[in-house]
């Protein structure tokens, strides 16, 4: 496990699990609000992150979640 993704996540949605890093769907906005593309996909050297089919959300839902996580900030990317 390398942890490249954990330090890139501005929502603190990534943490070290028992065997791999895990993404908390309650905190993950797929980088909506922070970046144009998900950083975990961009920085992972082994292309490990995979979209969770159980947690499909629209960009509007992801942005709403971002606003709840960062109430005093303006989105950098929508």
C-alpha positions, -999 to +999 in steps of 0.1 A: +000+000+000+014+034-010-010+060+003-007+084-026-044+088-028-049+095+009-029+127+010-045+140-022-081+137-009-093+171+003-124+156+018-105+131+040-125+103+024-096+079+020-081+059+048-059+029+053-078-004+056-066-038+065-053-047+030-060-017+009-070+019+012-107+024+015-130+053+004-157+065+026-188+071+004-202+096+029-172+119+024-163+111-013-175+137-038-154+122-066-135+155-063-165+175-074-159+209-057-122+204-056-109+192-090-121+185-125-113+148-122-110+124-092-075+127-079-073+092-065-076+078-101-050+103-113-023+096-086-028+059-081+002+040-095-017+008-099-051+021-110-067+006-079-098+029-072-129+016-088-163+033-088-187+016-064-219+007-082-238+009-049-230+046-046-239+062-079-245+099-075-252+128-099-228+158-100-255+178-083-256+153-054-218+152-052-217+190-051-244+192-024-223+167-003-192+189-009-211+220+004-220+201+036-183+191+041-170+226+033-198+250+043-175+281+044-157+275+011-164+282-025-160+252-049-128+253-070-143+230-096-179+221-103 
